[in-house]
Amino acid sequence: MHPIEPGYSAVDGASVPWRASRSAHGVDVKDLGRANGRVMELVRFQAGATFPLHHHTGPEFIYLLEGEAIQNGHRLGPGWAGVASADTVDENFRSDSGCVFLIVYSQD
């Protein structure tokens, strides 16, 4: 992350290394930025990966770039966006075929 001027930063996502998720096997993450209690990440699911049940303390926004994901029974493909309001629960977020998406969520 490179500061541009006070309150602004930029990162070349291609230069950020993938790291294994601390929450799910078969899921990798690129940390792209943090500000004001929000986090932006690029997330890659291997085929068959599932994210465990989790509660959204704040809103969560995802945008599918590649592949397909299933969020609470709704299939999302490339170009689809998913929005989860605060105080919702994802019970079975998964990707049967693998996917890559951008996510912005509250850091709580």
C-alpha positions in Angstrom: 0.0 0.0 0.0 1.4 3.4 -1.0 0.2 6.6 0.5 -0.6 9.2 -2.2 -1.6 12.1 0.0 -3.2 12.2 3.5 -6.3 10.0 3.4 -5.5 8.3 0.1 -3.5 5.2 -0.8 -3.1 3.0 -3.9 -1.9 -0.6 -4.4 -1.0 -2.5 -7.5 -3.1 -5.6 -6.9 -0.9 -7.7 -9.3 2.1 -7.2 -7.0 0.2 -8.2 -3.8 0.9 -11.9 -3.0 -1.9 -14.3 -2.4 -2.2 -15.6 1.2 -4.1 -18.6 2.5 -7.4 -17.6 4.3 -7.3 -18.0 8.0 -11.0 -19.1 8.0 -11.4 -21.6 5.1 -9.3 -24.3 3.3 -9.0 -23.8 -0.4 -9.5 -20.0 -0.2 -6.8 -17.4 -0.9 -6.9 -13.7 -0.3 -5.1 -10.5 -1.5 -5.3 -7.7 1.0 -6.0 -4.5 -1.1 -6.8 -1.9 1.5 -8.2 -0.9 4.8 -9.8 2.4 5.8 -12.5 3.6 8.3 -13.3 0.1 9.5 -13.7 -1.3 6.0 -11.6 -3.9 4.2 -11.2 -4.6 0.5 -9.8 -7.9 -0.7 -9.6 -10.0 -3.8 -10.7 -13.6 -2.9 -10.0 -16.8 -4.9 -11.9 -20.0 -4.1 -10.7 -23.4 -5.4 -13.3 -25.7 -6.8 -15.3 -27.1 -3.9 -14.2 -24.6 -1.3 -16.8 -23.5 1.3 -16.6 -20.5 3.7 -17.8 -21.3 7.2 -21.0 -19.9 8.7 -20.4 -16.2 9.6 -22.3 -13.2 10.8 -22.1 -9.8 9.0 -21.6 -7.1 11.6 -21.7 -4.5 8.8 -22.6 -4.6 5.2 -20.7 -6.9 2.8 -20.4 -6.3 -0.9 -19.0 -8.8 -3.4 -18.5 -8.6 -7.2 -17.8 -11.8 -9.1 -14.9 -11.5 -11.6 -14.5 -15.1 -12.6 -16.2 -18.4 -12.1 -19.3 -19.0 -10.0 -20.3 -18.7 -6.3 -23.4 -19.7 -4.3 -24.5 -17.3 -1.6 -27.4 -18.6 0.6 -28.7 -20.6 -2.4 -28.3 -17.8 -5.0 -25.9 -18.5 -7.8 -23.7 -15.6 -8.8 -21.6 -15.6 -12.0 -19.2 -13.1 -13.6 -20.5 -9.6 -13.4 -23.0 -10.4 -10.6 -22.8 -8.4 -7.3 -24.0 -9.7 -4.0 -24.9 -7.4 -1.0 -25.5 -8.7 2.5 -26.9 -6.2 5.0 -25.6 -5.9 8.6 -26.9 -8.5 11.0 -27.3 -11.2 8.3 -25.7 -14.6 8.3 -24.0 -16.5 5.4 -24.6 -20.2 6.1 -23.0 -21.9 3.1 -21.1 -19.5 0.9 -19.3 -21.8 -1.6 -18.0 -22.3 -5.1 -18.4 -25.7 -6.8 -16.3 -24.7 -9.8 -13.9 -22.1 -8.3 -14.2 -18.3 -8.5 -12.5 -14.9 -8.0 -14.3 -12.0 -6.5 -13.7 -8.5 -5.0 -15.1 -8.1 -1.5 -15.6 -5.0 0.8 -16.7 -5.7 4.3 -16.7 -4.2 7.8 -13.7 -5.1 9.9 -15.2 -6.1 13.2 
